[in-house]
Amino acid sequence: MSIFGAMNTAGSGLLLHRTWLDAISDNIANVNTATPTSGSAFQARYVVAQARGNGTGVDVAGIQLGSAQGRLVQDPSNPLADARGYVRMPDVDLGDQMTQLIMSQRGYQANLATVERAQSAYQQAIGLGHS
């Protein structure tokens, strides 16, 4: 694989992991978002990745949404509570989101390191011609 091929492949990984990080941060930010029982709960975002057919990277194939049903939680002090004291909360597992956060951060870091190394190799190759 050429230097530019390595940079393109790692660059596609950076875009995927950035999208994944954005989705996770949105999920974590809304983990305690209550809605009335008559409405839908916050729907977690899940990034769907797809390998490129020619083996030169990965693309975001789409975003899947979690359950709009969420879970009912009794919280009579909440102003959004119904007559029985229930609100609808998102079905987001914070522990799972934190695990995904670590995985996506490490993937992003690995792809960034690949881009930086390929860039350094390219710069050194250009320097050979000037010596």
N, CA, C and O atoms as CSV, one atom per row, in Angstrom:
chain,resi,resn,atom,element,x,y,z
A,1,MET,N,N,0.848,-1.175,0.000
A,1,MET,CA,C,0.000,0.000,0.000
A,1,MET,C,C,0.894,1.238,0.000
A,1,MET,O,O,1.899,1.284,0.709
A,2,SER,N,N,0.530,2.226,-0.786
A,2,SER,CA,C,1.302,3.458,-0.866
A,2,SER,C,C,1.079,4.323,0.372
A,2,SER,O,O,0.179,4.071,1.174
A,3,ILE,N,N,1.906,5.327,0.505
A,3,ILE,CA,C,1.757,6.255,1.638
A,3,ILE,C,C,0.399,6.927,1.573
A,3,ILE,O,O,-0.275,7.077,2.592
A,4,PHE,N,N,-0.009,7.335,0.364
A,4,PHE,CA,C,-1.302,8.000,0.230
A,4,PHE,C,C,-2.454,7.039,0.498
A,4,PHE,O,O,-3.487,7.438,1.037
A,5,GLY,N,N,-2.281,5.784,0.127
A,5,GLY,CA,C,-3.305,4.778,0.416
A,5,GLY,C,C,-3.469,4.579,1.910
A,5,GLY,O,O,-4.585,4.459,2.415
A,6,ALA,N,N,-2.338,4.545,2.615
A,6,ALA,CA,C,-2.395,4.411,4.075
A,6,ALA,C,C,-3.079,5.618,4.702
A,6,ALA,O,O,-3.869,5.480,5.637
A,7,MET,N,N,-2.773,6.793,4.185
A,7,MET,CA,C,-3.392,8.010,4.724
A,7,MET,C,C,-4.899,8.025,4.443
A,7,MET,O,O,-5.685,8.430,5.300
A,8,ASN,N,N,-5.297,7.592,3.264
A,8,ASN,CA,C,-6.724,7.561,2.926
A,8,ASN,C,C,-7.481,6.546,3.775
A,8,ASN,O,O,-8.585,6.818,4.248
A,9,THR,N,N,-6.875,5.371,3.963
A,9,THR,CA,C,-7.522,4.336,4.773
A,9,THR,C,C,-7.655,4.797,6.224
A,9,THR,O,O,-8.727,4.678,6.818
A,10,ALA,N,N,-6.576,5.318,6.789
A,10,ALA,CA,C,-6.624,5.801,8.170
A,10,ALA,C,C,-7.546,7.019,8.289
A,10,ALA,O,O,-8.225,7.194,9.301
A,11,GLY,N,N,-7.564,7.853,7.252
A,11,GLY,CA,C,-8.460,9.015,7.262
A,11,GLY,C,C,-9.927,8.605,7.317
A,11,GLY,O,O,-10.732,9.246,7.992
A,12,SER,N,N,-10.268,7.539,6.608
A,12,SER,CA,C,-11.655,7.052,6.654
A,12,SER,C,C,-11.974,6.530,8.062
A,12,SER,O,O,-13.091,6.692,8.555
A,13,GLY,N,N,-10.983,5.907,8.697
A,13,GLY,CA,C,-11.165,5.447,10.073
A,13,GLY,C,C,-11.355,6.608,11.031
A,13,GLY,O,O,-12.149,6.518,11.967
A,14,LEU,N,N,-10.624,7.710,10.800
A,14,LEU,CA,C,-10.796,8.901,11.633
A,14,LEU,C,C,-12.217,9.441,11.534
A,14,LEU,O,O,-12.834,9.778,12.545
A,15,LEU,N,N,-12.729,9.521,10.315
A,15,LEU,CA,C,-14.097,10.025,10.127
A,15,LEU,C,C,-15.122,9.125,10.811
A,15,LEU,O,O,-16.065,9.611,11.435
A,16,LEU,N,N,-14.933,7.812,10.691
A,16,LEU,CA,C,-15.851,6.877,11.331
A,16,LEU,C,C,-15.809,7.029,12.848
A,16,LEU,O,O,-16.852,7.122,13.494
A,17,HIS,N,N,-14.611,7.053,13.411
A,17,HIS,CA,C,-14.487,7.142,14.867
A,17,HIS,C,C,-14.959,8.491,15.402
A,17,HIS,O,O,-15.476,8.563,16.517
A,18,ARG,N,N,-14.791,9.554,14.629
A,18,ARG,CA,C,-15.318,10.861,15.055
A,18,ARG,C,C,-16.848,10.830,15.092
A,18,ARG,O,O,-17.464,11.355,16.020
A,19,THR,N,N,-17.444,10.221,14.091
A,19,THR,CA,C,-18.906,10.092,14.067
A,19,THR,C,C,-19.373,9.251,15.252
A,19,THR,O,O,-20.373,9.576,15.893
A,20,TRP,N,N,-18.653,8.178,15.540
A,20,TRP,CA,C,-18.976,7.304,16.669
A,20,TRP,C,C,-18.852,8.078,17.983
A,20,TRP,O,O,-19.721,7.971,18.849
A,21,LEU,N,N,-17.782,8.854,18.136
A,21,LEU,CA,C,-17.608,9.666,19.345
A,21,LEU,C,C,-18.742,10.677,19.502
A,21,LEU,O,O,-19.232,10.895,20.610
A,22,ASP,N,N,-19.160,11.292,18.398
A,22,ASP,CA,C,-20.273,12.247,18.451
A,22,ASP,C,C,-21.559,11.576,18.913
A,22,ASP,O,O,-22.297,12.130,19.728
A,23,ALA,N,N,-21.825,10.383,18.389
A,23,ALA,CA,C,-23.040,9.658,18.768
A,23,ALA,C,C,-22.997,9.276,20.251
A,23,ALA,O,O,-23.992,9.422,20.961
A,24,ILE,N,N,-21.857,8.794,20.708
A,24,ILE,CA,C,-21.727,8.401,22.114
A,24,ILE,C,C,-21.896,9.602,23.026
A,24,ILE,O,O,-22.574,9.516,24.050
A,25,SER,N,N,-21.283,10.726,22.662
A,25,SER,CA,C,-21.404,11.917,23.518
A,25,SER,C,C,-22.849,12.394,23.581
A,25,SER,O,O,-23.304,12.864,24.624
A,26,ASP,N,N,-23.571,12.275,22.471
A,26,ASP,CA,C,-24.991,12.626,22.460
A,26,ASP,C,C,-25.786,11.689,23.370
A,26,ASP,O,O,-26.666,12.129,24.110
A,27,ASN,N,N,-25.467,10.391,23.308
A,27,ASN,CA,C,-26.156,9.412,24.153
A,27,ASN,C,C,-25.894,9.684,25.633
A,27,ASN,O,O,-26.818,9.647,26.446
A,28,ILE,N,N,-24.641,9.956,25.980
A,28,ILE,CA,C,-24.290,10.208,27.374
A,28,ILE,C,C,-24.942,11.506,27.868
A,28,ILE,O,O,-25.424,11.572,28.998
A,29,ALA,N,N,-24.953,12.526,27.022
A,29,ALA,CA,C,-25.554,13.801,27.414
A,29,ALA,C,C,-27.044,13.677,27.687
A,29,ALA,O,O,-27.595,14.457,28.463
A,30,ASN,N,N,-27.703,12.712,27.064
A,30,ASN,CA,C,-29.152,12.576,27.205
A,30,ASN,C,C,-29.577,11.391,28.067
A,30,ASN,O,O,-30.752,11.025,28.063
A,31,VAL,N,N,-28.655,10.789,28.797
A,31,VAL,CA,C,-28.970,9.600,29.580
A,31,VAL,C,C,-30.037,9.878,30.647
A,31,VAL,O,O,-30.767,8.966,31.035
A,32,ASN,N,N,-30.133,11.099,31.117
A,32,ASN,CA,C,-31.114,11.447,32.150
A,32,ASN,C,C,-32.209,12.375,31.631
A,32,ASN,O,O,-32.841,13.085,32.415
A,33,THR,N,N,-32.437,12.375,30.330
A,33,THR,CA,C,-33.464,13.236,29.746
A,33,THR,C,C,-34.841,12.579,29.900
A,33,THR,O,O,-35.144,11.558,29.284
A,34,ALA,N,N,-35.646,13.200,30.735
A,34,ALA,CA,C,-37.006,12.689,30.973
A,34,ALA,C,C,-37.969,13.319,29.975
A,34,ALA,O,O,-37.814,14.479,29.593
A,35,THR,N,N,-38.956,12.546,29.561
A,35,THR,CA,C,-40.036,13.048,28.711
A,35,THR,C,C,-41.357,12.565,29.299
A,35,THR,O,O,-41.382,11.605,30.069
A,36,PRO,N,N,-42.448,13.223,28.939
A,36,PRO,CA,C,-43.746,12.748,29.414
A,36,PRO,C,C,-44.033,11.338,28.892
A,36,PRO,O,O,-43.506,10.938,27.853
A,37,THR,N,N,-44.849,10.606,29.596
A,37,THR,CA,C,-45.177,9.237,29.177
A,37,THR,C,C,-45.961,9.223,27.865
A,37,THR,O,O,-46.016,8.197,27.187
A,38,SER,N,N,-46.558,10.337,27.513
A,38,SER,CA,C,-47.303,10.415,26.254
A,38,SER,C,C,-46.386,10.578,25.045
A,38,SER,O,O,-46.829,10.417,23.908
A,39,GLY,N,N,-45.106,10.897,25.281
A,39,GLY,CA,C,-44.167,11.105,24.184
A,39,GLY,C,C,-43.174,9.971,24.063
A,39,GLY,O,O,-43.261,8.960,24.759
A,40,SER,N,N,-42.233,10.166,23.164
A,40,SER,CA,C,-41.167,9.188,22.950
A,40,SER,C,C,-39.967,9.544,23.814
A,40,SER,O,O,-39.714,10.717,24.090
A,41,ALA,N,N,-39.241,8.541,24.231
A,41,ALA,CA,C,-38.001,8.753,24.968
A,41,ALA,C,C,-36.897,9.140,23.986
A,41,ALA,O,O,-37.008,8.902,22.784
A,42,PHE,N,N,-35.837,9.737,24.512
A,42,PHE,CA,C,-34.659,9.995,23.688
A,42,PHE,C,C,-34.201,8.670,23.098
A,42,PHE,O,O,-34.137,7.661,23.801
A,43,GLN,N,N,-33.885,8.672,21.818
A,43,GLN,CA,C,-33.436,7.459,21.140
A,43,GLN,C,C,-31.915,7.511,20.969
A,43,GLN,O,O,-31.375,8.405,20.316
A,44,ALA,N,N,-31.251,6.539,21.567
A,44,ALA,CA,C,-29.799,6.465,21.464
A,44,ALA,C,C,-29.388,6.302,20.013
A,44,ALA,O,O,-30.107,5.699,19.217
A,45,ARG,N,N,-28.224,6.845,19.674
A,45,ARG,CA,C,-27.694,6.740,18.320
A,45,ARG,C,C,-26.602,5.677,18.300
A,45,ARG,O,O,-25.748,5.630,19.185
A,46,TYR,N,N,-26.642,4.829,17.283
A,46,TYR,CA,C,-25.645,3.778,17.095
A,46,TYR,C,C,-25.124,3.865,15.671
A,46,TYR,O,O,-25.897,3.789,14.715
A,47,VAL,N,N,-23.820,4.022,15.529
A,47,VAL,CA,C,-23.191,4.171,14.213
A,47,VAL,C,C,-23.026,2.797,13.573
A,47,VAL,O,O,-22.572,1.846,14.211
A,48,VAL,N,N,-23.401,2.714,12.308
A,48,VAL,CA,C,-23.240,1.478,11.533
A,48,VAL,C,C,-22.080,1.691,10.573
A,48,VAL,O,O,-22.123,2.577,9.720
A,49,ALA,N,N,-21.040,0.869,10.718
A,49,ALA,CA,C,-19.857,0.959,9.866
A,49,ALA,C,C,-19.936,-0.072,8.753
A,49,ALA,O,O,-20.538,-1.135,8.905
A,50,GLN,N,N,-19.315,0.265,7.634
A,50,GLN,CA,C,-19.285,-0.655,6.500
A,50,GLN,C,C,-17.914,-0.553,5.829
A,50,GLN,O,O,-17.452,0.539,5.495
A,51,ALA,N,N,-17.281,-1.695,5.639
A,51,ALA,CA,C,-15.993,-1.720,4.955
A,51,ALA,C,C,-16.185,-1.364,3.494
A,51,ALA,O,O,-17.186,-1.736,2.882
A,52,ARG,N,N,-15.237,-0.652,2.944
A,52,ARG,CA,C,-15.277,-0.340,1.520
A,52,ARG,C,C,-15.007,-1.616,0.733
A,52,ARG,O,O,-14.222,-2.463,1.159
A,53,GLY,N,N,-15.644,-1.745,-0.389
A,53,GLY,CA,C,-15.530,-2.953,-1.195
A,53,GLY,C,C,-14.124,-3.273,-1.650
A,53,GLY,O,O,-13.778,-4.444,-1.809
A,54,ASN,N,N,-13.312,-2.262,-1.862
A,54,ASN,CA,C,-11.954,-2.495,-2.352
A,54,ASN,C,C,-10.943,-2.643,-1.219
A,54,ASN,O,O,-9.740,-2.707,-1.473
A,55,GLY,N,N,-11.406,-2.699,0.010
A,55,GLY,CA,C,-10.523,-2.915,1.151
A,55,GLY,C,C,-9.653,-1.730,1.508
A,55,GLY,O,O,-8.602,-1.893,2.128
A,56,THR,N,N,-10.081,-0.541,1.124
A,56,THR,CA,C,-9.268,0.654,1.391
A,56,THR,C,C,-9.889,1.579,2.415
A,56,THR,O,O,-9.739,2.797,2.322
A,57,GLY,N,N,-10.568,1.031,3.369
A,57,GLY,CA,C,-11.112,1.883,4.417
A,57,GLY,C,C,-12.488,1.457,4.848
A,57,GLY,O,O,-12.934,0.335,4.610
A,58,VAL,N,N,-13.140,2.394,5.489
A,58,VAL,CA,C,-14.451,2.144,6.075
A,58,VAL,C,C,-15.299,3.398,5.921
A,58,VAL,O,O,-14.776,4.512,5.880
A,59,ASP,N,N,-16.591,3.211,5.838
A,59,ASP,CA,C,-17.527,4.327,5.729
A,59,ASP,C,C,-18.619,4.189,6.776
A,59,ASP,O,O,-18.888,3.097,7.278
A,60,VAL,N,N,-19.240,5.313,7.095
A,60,VAL,CA,C,-20.424,5.288,7.952
A,60,VAL,C,C,-21.596,4.911,7.052
A,60,VAL,O,O,-21.978,5.672,6.163
A,61,ALA,N,N,-22.162,3.729,7.294
A,61,ALA,CA,C,-23.273,3.253,6.470
A,61,ALA,C,C,-24.594,3.854,6.934
A,61,ALA,O,O,-25.563,3.879,6.174
A,62,GLY,N,N,-24.642,4.331,8.155
A,62,GLY,CA,C,-25.868,4.925,8.667
A,62,GLY,C,C,-25.844,5.015,10.181
A,62,GLY,O,O,-24.874,4.645,10.842
A,63,ILE,N,N,-26.936,5.515,10.694
A,63,ILE,CA,C,-27.125,5.639,12.137
A,63,ILE,C,C,-28.415,4.900,12.487
A,63,ILE,O,O,-29.475,5.177,11.926
A,64,GLN,N,N,-28.310,3.967,13.411
A,64,GLN,CA,C,-29.512,3.284,13.902
A,64,GLN,C,C,-29.938,3.947,15.204
A,64,GLN,O,O,-29.104,4.382,15.999
A,65,LEU,N,N,-31.225,4.016,15.404
A,65,LEU,CA,C,-31.756,4.625,16.617
A,65,LEU,C,C,-32.235,3.555,17.586
A,65,LEU,O,O,-32.767,2.521,17.182
A,66,GLY,N,N,-32.038,3.821,18.863
A,66,GLY,CA,C,-32.508,2.917,19.905
A,66,GLY,C,C,-34.013,3.006,20.069
A,66,GLY,O,O,-34.702,3.657,19.283
A,67,SER,N,N,-34.505,2.355,21.084
A,67,SER,CA,C,-35.936,2.274,21.350
A,67,SER,C,C,-36.528,3.621,21.741
A,67,SER,O,O,-35.980,4.330,22.584
A,68,ALA,N,N,-37.653,3.965,21.120
A,68,ALA,CA,C,-38.383,5.178,21.495
A,68,ALA,C,C,-39.259,4.931,22.721
A,68,ALA,O,O,-39.746,5.877,23.341
A,69,GLN,N,N,-39.462,3.644,23.074
A,69,GLN,CA,C,-40.266,3.305,24.254
A,69,GLN,C,C,-39.546,3.694,25.534
A,69,GLN,O,O,-40.178,4.124,26.499
A,70,GLY,N,N,-38.217,3.544,25.547
A,70,GLY,CA,C,-37.465,3.846,26.753
A,70,GLY,C,C,-37.931,2.978,27.910
A,70,GLY,O,O,-38.321,1.824,27.730
A,71,ARG,N,N,-37.883,3.557,29.091
A,71,ARG,CA,C,-38.351,2.845,30.282
A,71,ARG,C,C,-39.107,3.839,31.145
A,71,ARG,O,O,-38.775,5.023,31.203
A,72,LEU,N,N,-40.128,3.328,31.812
A,72,LEU,CA,C,-40.919,4.172,32.706
A,72,LEU,C,C,-40.274,4.200,34.080
A,72,LEU,O,O,-39.901,3.163,34.629
A,73,VAL,N,N,-40.149,5.392,34.624
A,73,VAL,CA,C,-39.539,5.588,35.938
A,73,VAL,C,C,-40.504,6.428,36.769
A,73,VAL,O,O,-41.050,7.425,36.297
A,74,GLN,N,N,-40.698,6.011,37.994
A,74,GLN,CA,C,-41.587,6.782,38.866
A,74,GLN,C,C,-40.794,7.925,39.485
A,74,GLN,O,O,-39.815,7.715,40.201
A,75,ASP,N,N,-41.249,9.146,39.187
A,75,ASP,CA,C,-40.620,10.361,39.691
A,75,ASP,C,C,-41.703,11.429,39.847
A,75,ASP,O,O,-41.805,12.338,39.023
A,76,PRO,N,N,-42.509,11.318,40.904
A,76,PRO,CA,C,-43.634,12.234,41.069
A,76,PRO,C,C,-43.230,13.697,41.204
A,76,PRO,O,O,-44.048,14.581,40.951
A,77,SER,N,N,-41.993,13.973,41.594
A,77,SER,CA,C,-41.554,15.362,41.749
A,77,SER,C,C,-41.184,16.011,40.414
A,77,SER,O,O,-41.007,17.228,40.346
A,78,ASN,N,N,-41.067,15.218,39.367
A,78,ASN,CA,C,-40.719,15.743,38.049
A,78,ASN,C,C,-41.937,16.452,37.463
A,78,ASN,O,O,-43.035,15.896,37.468
A,79,PRO,N,N,-41.756,17.681,36.955
A,79,PRO,CA,C,-42.904,18.403,36.374
A,79,PRO,C,C,-43.498,17.737,35.136
A,79,PRO,O,O,-44.615,18.065,34.736
A,80,LEU,N,N,-42.768,16.810,34.530
A,80,LEU,CA,C,-43.263,16.101,33.344
A,80,LEU,C,C,-44.015,14.819,33.700
A,80,LEU,O,O,-44.534,14.135,32.818
A,81,ALA,N,N,-44.071,14.498,34.988
A,81,ALA,CA,C,-44.702,13.249,35.422
A,81,ALA,C,C,-46.191,13.248,35.099
A,81,ALA,O,O,-46.859,14.281,35.131
A,82,ASP,N,N,-46.692,12.039,34.783
A,82,ASP,CA,C,-48.132,11.901,34.520
A,82,ASP,C,C,-48.884,11.810,35.850
A,82,ASP,O,O,-48.293,11.977,36.917
A,83,ALA,N,N,-50.182,11.545,35.778
A,83,ALA,CA,C,-51.030,11.497,36.983
A,83,ALA,C,C,-50.576,10.421,37.967
A,83,ALA,O,O,-50.795,10.551,39.171
A,84,ARG,N,N,-49.940,9.350,37.456
A,84,ARG,CA,C,-49.452,8.279,38.332
A,84,ARG,C,C,-48.025,8.527,38.821
A,84,ARG,O,O,-47.499,7.741,39.608
A,85,GLY,N,N,-47.390,9.620,38.360
A,85,GLY,CA,C,-46.048,9.969,38.802
A,85,GLY,C,C,-44.932,9.398,37.955
A,85,GLY,O,O,-43.784,9.370,38.397
A,86,TYR,N,N,-45.235,8.939,36.740
A,86,TYR,CA,C,-44.224,8.320,35.881
A,86,TYR,C,C,-43.743,9.276,34.794
A,86,TYR,O,O,-44.496,10.113,34.297
A,87,VAL,N,N,-42.465,9.127,34.439
A,87,VAL,CA,C,-41.876,9.801,33.286
A,87,VAL,C,C,-41.197,8.734,32.425
A,87,VAL,O,O,-40.904,7.634,32.892
A,88,ARG,N,N,-40.957,9.079,31.170
A,88,ARG,CA,C,-40.285,8.155,30.253
A,88,ARG,C,C,-38.808,8.561,30.180
A,88,ARG,O,O,-38.480,9.717,29.911
A,89,MET,N,N,-37.934,7.591,30.424
A,89,MET,CA,C,-36.489,7.820,30.393
A,89,MET,C,C,-35.889,7.011,29.242
A,89,MET,O,O,-36.434,5.973,28.866
A,90,PRO,N,N,-34.772,7.477,28.683
A,90,PRO,CA,C,-34.144,6.727,27.592
A,90,PRO,C,C,-33.579,5.401,28.085
A,90,PRO,O,O,-33.176,5.266,29.240
A,91,ASP,N,N,-33.560,4.440,27.190
A,91,ASP,CA,C,-33.007,3.124,27.507
A,91,ASP,C,C,-31.537,3.114,27.088
A,91,ASP,O,O,-31.147,2.423,26.147
A,92,VAL,N,N,-30.730,3.898,27.811
A,92,VAL,CA,C,-29.309,4.039,27.524
A,92,VAL,C,C,-28.541,3.530,28.732
A,92,VAL,O,O,-28.743,3.995,29.854
A,93,ASP,N,N,-27.657,2.566,28.489
A,93,ASP,CA,C,-26.824,2.005,29.551
A,93,ASP,C,C,-25.528,2.803,29.612
A,93,ASP,O,O,-24.709,2.724,28.697
A,94,LEU,N,N,-25.335,3.571,30.683
A,94,LEU,CA,C,-24.169,4.436,30.805
A,94,LEU,C,C,-22.863,3.636,30.807
A,94,LEU,O,O,-21.871,4.069,30.219
A,95,GLY,N,N,-22.857,2.488,31.456
A,95,GLY,CA,C,-21.653,1.647,31.468
A,95,GLY,C,C,-21.255,1.202,30.072
A,95,GLY,O,O,-20.077,1.223,29.717
A,96,ASP,N,N,-22.245,0.796,29.276
A,96,ASP,CA,C,-21.992,0.390,27.896
A,96,ASP,C,C,-21.490,1.574,27.073
A,96,ASP,O,O,-20.584,1.419,26.255
A,97,GLN,N,N,-22.067,2.745,27.281
A,97,GLN,CA,C,-21.640,3.930,26.543
A,97,GLN,C,C,-20.200,4.316,26.889
A,97,GLN,O,O,-19.443,4.737,26.014
A,98,MET,N,N,-19.823,4.176,28.154
A,98,MET,CA,C,-18.456,4.489,28.560
A,98,MET,C,C,-17.469,3.493,27.935
A,98,MET,O,O,-16.368,3.874,27.538
A,99,THR,N,N,-17.865,2.229,27.850
A,99,THR,CA,C,-17.019,1.223,27.199
A,99,THR,C,C,-16.845,1.563,25.730
A,99,THR,O,O,-15.733,1.505,25.206
A,100,GLN,N,N,-17.939,1.919,25.061
A,100,GLN,CA,C,-17.854,2.306,23.655
A,100,GLN,C,C,-17.020,3.569,23.475
A,100,GLN,O,O,-16.315,3.714,22.477
A,101,LEU,N,N,-17.100,4.482,24.442
A,101,LEU,CA,C,-16.314,5.711,24.383
A,101,LEU,C,C,-14.822,5.391,24.383
A,101,LEU,O,O,-14.061,5.959,23.599
A,102,ILE,N,N,-14.410,4.491,25.254
A,102,ILE,CA,C,-13.000,4.105,25.326
A,102,ILE,C,C,-12.563,3.448,24.017
A,102,ILE,O,O,-11.489,3.752,23.497
A,103,MET,N,N,-13.391,2.550,23.486
A,103,MET,CA,C,-13.043,1.867,22.234
A,103,MET,C,C,-12.930,2.858,21.078
A,103,MET,O,O,-12.001,2.777,20.275
A,104,SER,N,N,-13.872,3.787,20.998
A,104,SER,CA,C,-13.841,4.744,19.889
A,104,SER,C,C,-12.671,5.714,20.022
A,104,SER,O,O,-12.076,6.103,19.018
A,105,GLN,N,N,-12.332,6.110,21.259
A,105,GLN,CA,C,-11.174,6.984,21.458
A,105,GLN,C,C,-9.889,6.288,21.023
A,105,GLN,O,O,-9.046,6.889,20.356
A,106,ARG,N,N,-9.744,5.038,21.397
A,106,ARG,CA,C,-8.529,4.298,21.035
A,106,ARG,C,C,-8.451,4.064,19.531
A,106,ARG,O,O,-7.368,4.119,18.950
A,107,GLY,N,N,-9.580,3.806,18.905
A,107,GLY,CA,C,-9.596,3.658,17.452
A,107,GLY,C,C,-9.214,4.955,16.759
A,107,GLY,O,O,-8.471,4.950,15.777
A,108,TYR,N,N,-9.723,6.060,17.269
A,108,TYR,CA,C,-9.394,7.364,16.706
A,108,TYR,C,C,-7.899,7.635,16.859
A,108,TYR,O,O,-7.243,8.074,15.915
A,109,GLN,N,N,-7.360,7.371,18.057
A,109,GLN,CA,C,-5.938,7.587,18.306
A,109,GLN,C,C,-5.070,6.717,17.396
A,109,GLN,O,O,-4.055,7.187,16.883
A,110,ALA,N,N,-5.452,5.471,17.193
A,110,ALA,CA,C,-4.674,4.565,16.338
A,110,ALA,C,C,-4.670,5.049,14.893
A,110,ALA,O,O,-3.632,5.023,14.233
A,111,ASN,N,N,-5.820,5.488,14.402
A,111,ASN,CA,C,-5.890,5.986,13.031
A,111,ASN,C,C,-5.114,7.285,12.877
A,111,ASN,O,O,-4.464,7.502,11.854
A,112,LEU,N,N,-5.175,8.151,13.886
A,112,LEU,CA,C,-4.426,9.401,13.839
A,112,LEU,C,C,-2.922,9.133,13.830
A,112,LEU,O,O,-2.177,9.793,13.106
A,113,ALA,N,N,-2.477,8.174,14.627
A,113,ALA,CA,C,-1.057,7.810,14.647
A,113,ALA,C,C,-0.620,7.290,13.278
A,113,ALA,O,O,0.493,7.579,12.840
A,114,THR,N,N,-1.472,6.534,12.603
A,114,THR,CA,C,-1.151,6.024,11.263
A,114,THR,C,C,-1.011,7.175,10.274
A,114,THR,O,O,-0.086,7.185,9.462
A,115,VAL,N,N,-1.916,8.136,10.333
A,115,VAL,CA,C,-1.837,9.297,9.442
A,115,VAL,C,C,-0.547,10.073,9.711
A,115,VAL,O,O,0.150,10.467,8.776
A,116,GLU,N,N,-0.235,10.290,10.978
A,116,GLU,CA,C,0.971,11.041,11.324
A,116,GLU,C,C,2.232,10.318,10.861
A,116,GLU,O,O,3.161,10.959,10.370
A,117,ARG,N,N,2.279,9.000,11.006
A,117,ARG,CA,C,3.452,8.234,10.561
A,117,ARG,C,C,3.583,8.240,9.045
A,117,ARG,O,O,4.691,8.347,8.520
A,118,ALA,N,N,2.476,8.128,8.344
A,118,ALA,CA,C,2.515,8.169,6.881
A,118,ALA,C,C,2.954,9.555,6.410
A,118,ALA,O,O,3.711,9.676,5.447
A,119,GLN,N,N,2.485,10.583,7.078
A,119,GLN,CA,C,2.882,11.948,6.730
A,119,GLN,C,C,4.384,12.145,6.965
A,119,GLN,O,O,5.068,12.758,6.145
A,120,SER,N,N,4.886,11.629,8.071
A,120,SER,CA,C,6.315,11.721,8.373
A,120,SER,C,C,7.144,10.972,7.337
A,120,SER,O,O,8.182,11.464,6.897
A,121,ALA,N,N,6.690,9.783,6.947
A,121,ALA,CA,C,7.402,9.004,5.928
A,121,ALA,C,C,7.424,9.744,4.596
A,121,ALA,O,O,8.435,9.732,3.893
A,122,TYR,N,N,6.324,10.381,4.250
A,122,TYR,CA,C,6.235,11.143,3.007
A,122,TYR,C,C,7.201,12.321,3.044
A,122,TYR,O,O,7.896,12.583,2.062
A,123,GLN,N,N,7.252,13.029,4.160
A,123,GLN,CA,C,8.140,14.168,4.293
A,123,GLN,C,C,9.601,13.738,4.229
A,123,GLN,O,O,10.431,14.445,3.659
A,124,GLN,N,N,9.920,12.585,4.810
A,124,GLN,CA,C,11.282,12.066,4.736
A,124,GLN,C,C,11.633,11.653,3.306
A,124,GLN,O,O,12.768,11.845,2.868
A,125,ALA,N,N,10.686,11.099,2.592
A,125,ALA,CA,C,10.923,10.715,1.196
A,125,ALA,C,C,11.191,11.953,0.334
A,125,ALA,O,O,12.041,11.924,-0.557
A,126,ILE,N,N,10.477,13.016,0.599
A,126,ILE,CA,C,10.707,14.264,-0.150
A,126,ILE,C,C,12.099,14.804,0.195
A,126,ILE,O,O,12.798,15.329,-0.672
A,127,GLY,N,N,12.493,14.671,1.456
A,127,GLY,CA,C,13.803,15.144,1.883
A,127,GLY,C,C,14.949,14.391,1.249
A,127,GLY,O,O,16.042,14.943,1.121
A,128,LEU,N,N,14.739,13.148,0.847
A,128,LEU,CA,C,15.800,12.367,0.203
A,128,LEU,C,C,16.229,12.988,-1.122
A,128,LEU,O,O,17.402,12.938,-1.491
A,129,GLY,N,N,15.291,13.558,-1.816
A,129,GLY,CA,C,15.599,14.159,-3.105
A,129,GLY,C,C,16.380,15.456,-2.987
A,129,GLY,O,O,17.012,15.882,-3.954
A,130,HIS,N,N,16.351,16.089,-1.829
A,130,HIS,CA,C,17.038,17.359,-1.631
A,130,HIS,C,C,18.451,17.192,-1.087
A,130,HIS,O,O,19.214,18.156,-1.032
A,131,SER,N,N,18.793,15.999,-0.694
A,131,SER,CA,C,20.110,15.775,-0.083
A,131,SER,C,C,21.195,15.649,-1.104
A,131,SER,O,O,22.358,15.458,-0.749
